Amino acid sequence: MRYWPLPSSYNVVVLFLAMCVFGILFAWNSVNLVQMAMGNIRFLNTHGSLAIREGGLVQLMEITAYGFISLAAYLGFKTCEVELISRWRSARGES
C-alpha cells in the first residue's frame, strides 16, 4: 500500500511550485531557527536555572521541532529538484 504518491506522477508545474514553496519554507524557517537558537542560548547562559524554570527548555524543544520542519522542507525541495532535473535530462536525451 502506497501512502505517498511518487513525484514522477505529478505535472512539471506542480513540482516546480512545490519546490518553490519548500524552498521558501526552508529559508524562512532556517533564519528564524538561527535567531531563536541564539536568543535561547543567550537567555540560558545569562539566567541559568531561572531560565530553565521560565521555559528555556520548552523553547529549546520548540527550536528542535523547527529544525525537523526545516529538514523536512529541505528534503521536499531536493526531492522536487531531483525529479525535475531527471525529467529535463531525459527530455534532452542525456543519461
VOBA-1610 file (N, C-alpha, C; in pm, whole numbers, padded with zeros to 5 digits, always signed):
BEGIN
Met+00085-00118+00000Met+00000+00000+00000Met+00089+00124+00000Arg+00061+00215-00089Arg+00143+00334-00104Arg+00071+00452-00040Tyr+00136+00516+00057Tyr+00076+00630+00126Tyr+00108+00762+00057Trp+00229+00777+00003Trp+00271+00900-00063Trp+00278+00876-00213Pro+00217+00962-00292Pro+00229+00948-00436Pro+00373+00976-00480Leu+00416+00908-00582Leu+00552+00927-00632Leu+00564+01063-00699Pro+00680+01129-00685Pro+00698+01259-00751Pro+00685+01250-00903Ser+00711+01133-00960Ser+00702+01119-01105Ser+00557+01123-01154Ser+00460+01115-01064Ser+00321+01118-01105Ser+00265+01260-01114Tyr+00343+01360-01075Tyr+00297+01498-01077Tyr+00339+01570-01205Asn+00264+01673-01239Asn+00295+01759-01351Asn+00419+01842-01317Val+00491+01886-01419Val+00613+01964-01400Val+00584+02096-01328Val+00473+02159-01362Val+00439+02287-01300Val+00410+02268-01151Val+00339+02162-01117Val+00309+02134-00976Val+00438+02106-00900Leu+00529+02030-00959Leu+00657+02003-00893Leu+00737+02131-00873Phe+00737+02218-00974Phe+00812+02343-00962Phe+00752+02432-00854Leu+00620+02442-00848Leu+00556+02522-00744Leu+00580+02464-00605Ala+00575+02332-00594Ala+00604+02267-00466Ala+00749+02292-00425Met+00840+02288-00522Met+00981+02315-00493Met+00997+02458-00443Cys+00925+02553-00503Cys+00931+02692-00459Cys+00879+02707-00316Val+00767+02643-00286Val+00709+02651-00152Val+00804+02589-00049Phe+00860+02471-00081Phe+00954+02408+00011Phe+01079+02493+00030Gly+01127+02555-00076Gly+01245+02641-00065Gly+01221+02762+00022Ile+01105+02826+00004Ile+01071+02943+00086Ile+01054+02902+00232Leu+00986+02791+00257Leu+00967+02742+00393Leu+01101+02710+00458Phe+01190+02645+00383Phe+01320+02612+00437Phe+01401+02737+00470Ala+01402+02835+00379Ala+01479+02956+00401Ala+01425+03036+00519Trp+01294+03055+00523Trp+01236+03132+00632Trp+01255+03063+00767Asn+01234+02932+00767Asn+01247+02856+00891Asn+01391+02852+00939Ser+01487+02846+00849Ser+01627+02841+00888Ser+01672+02972+00951Val+01632+03084+00892Val+01667+03215+00951Val+01602+03230+01087Asn+01475+03194+01096Asn+01404+03201+01223Asn+01468+03108+01326Leu+01512+02992+01282Leu+01574+02895+01372Leu+01704+02948+01430Val+01786+03009+01349Val+01914+03065+01396Val+01889+03176+01497Gln+01796+03265+01467Gln+01768+03376+01559Gln+01713+03325+01693Met+01623+03228+01687Met+01568+03173+01811Met+01673+03099+01892Ala+01759+03023+01826Ala+01862+02948+01897Ala+01961+03042+01965Met+02002+03147+01896Met+02096+03242+01956Met+02034+03310+02078Gly+01908+03350+02067Gly+01840+03411+02180Gly+01822+03315+02296Asn+01790+03190+02267Asn+01771+03091+02372Asn+01902+03061+02444Ile+02009+03046+02369Ile+02139+03020+02432Ile+02181+03137+02520Arg+02160+03258+02469Arg+02194+03378+02547Arg+02110+03383+02674Phe+01980+03353+02663Phe+01890+03352+02778Phe+01932+03248+02881Leu+01964+03126+02836Leu+02003+03020+02928Leu+02138+03052+02994Asn+02232+03108+02919Asn+02362+03142+02976Asn+02353+03257+03076Thr+02268+03353+03049Thr+02257+03471+03135Thr+02185+03440+03265His+02075+03365+03258His+01990+03348+03375His+01997+03209+03438Gly+02063+03115+03379Gly+02085+02983+03439Gly+01958+02909+03473Ser+01948+02868+03601Ser+01835+02785+03644Ser+01703+02859+03639Leu+01706+02990+03655Leu+01583+03069+03642Leu+01529+03059+03500Ala+01618+03058+03404Ala+01576+03046+03264Ala+01512+02910+03238Ile+01563+02807+03302Ile+01504+02674+03285Ile+01364+02670+03343Arg+01346+02733+03460Arg+01214+02736+03522Arg+01116+02822+03443Glu+01164+02922+03375Glu+01077+03012+03300Glu+01047+02963+03158Gly+01093+02845+03122Gly+01056+02787+02995Gly+01167+02780+02893Gly+01290+02793+02935Gly+01403+02785+02843Gly+01415+02649+02777Leu+01387+02543+02852Leu+01394+02408+02794Leu+01278+02381+02700Val+01161+02438+02731Val+01047+02423+02640Val+01079+02492+02507Gln+01139+02609+02516Gln+01176+02679+02393Gln+01283+02601+02317Leu+01374+02537+02388Leu+01474+02454+02323Leu+01409+02337+02248Met+01305+02278+02304Met+01232+02172+02235Met+01160+02228+02112Glu+01107+02350+02122Glu+01043+02413+02006Glu+01145+02437+01895Ile+01264+02479+01931Ile+01370+02501+01833Ile+01405+02369+01765Thr+01409+02260+01841Thr+01436+02129+01783Thr+01325+02090+01685Ala+01199+02118+01721Ala+01087+02088+01630Ala+01099+02171+01503Tyr+01136+02299+01515Tyr+01156+02382+01396Tyr+01269+02326+01310Gly+01370+02269+01374Gly+01479+02207+01299Gly+01430+02089+01216Phe+01342+02009+01273Phe+01286+01895+01198Phe+01197+01943+01083Ile+01120+02050+01106Ile+01037+02106+00999Ile+01125+02159+00887Ser+01234+02225+00925Ser+01327+02278+00826Ser+01391+02164+00746Leu+01428+02058+00812Leu+01485+01942+00744Leu+01385+01879+00649Ala+01259+01868+00690Ala+01156+01812+00602Ala+01135+01900+00480Ala+01139+02032+00499Ala+01124+02123+00385Ala+01243+02109+00290Tyr+01362+02094+00344Tyr+01480+02075+00259Tyr+01470+01945+00179Leu+01426+01838+00246Leu+01412+01710+00176Leu+01304+01718+00068Gly+01196+01790+00094Gly+01094+01809-00008Gly+01147+01888-00126Phe+01226+01992-00098Phe+01288+02072-00204Phe+01380+01986-00289Lys+01467+01907-00226Lys+01561+01824-00300Lys+01491+01715-00380Thr+01382+01659-00327Thr+01306+01558-00399Thr+01249+01617-00529Cys+01188+01735-00516Cys+01134+01801-00637Cys+01245+01837-00734Glu+01358+01884-00683Glu+01470+01922-00769Glu+01524+01802-00846Val+01545+01692-00778Val+01599+01572-00844Val+01502+01522-00950Glu+01373+01523-00921Glu+01275+01478-01019Glu+01272+01570-01141Leu+01276+01700-01119Leu+01274+01794-01231Leu+01401+01783-01315Ile+01516+01766-01252Ile+01642+01751-01325Ile+01642+01623-01406Ser+01591+01514-01348Ser+01589+01387-01423Ser+01494+01396-01542Arg+01382+01465-01527Arg+01290+01483-01640Arg+01356+01569-01749Trp+01425+01673-01709Trp+01490+01761-01804Trp+01598+01686-01883Arg+01676+01605-01809Arg+01780+01527-01876Arg+01721+01423-01970Ser+01614+01359-01931Ser+01554+01257-02020Ser+01491+01324-02142Ala+01440+01447-02127Ala+01384+01517-02243Ala+01493+01559-02341Arg+01613+01584-02290Arg+01725+01621-02376Arg+01797+01501-02432Gly+01765+01382-02386Gly+01828+01261-02435Gly+01955+01225-02362Glu+01982+01289-02249Glu+02102+01257-02169Glu+02069+01140-02076Ser+02175+01079-02025Ser+02153+00968-01933Ser+02172+01011-01791
//
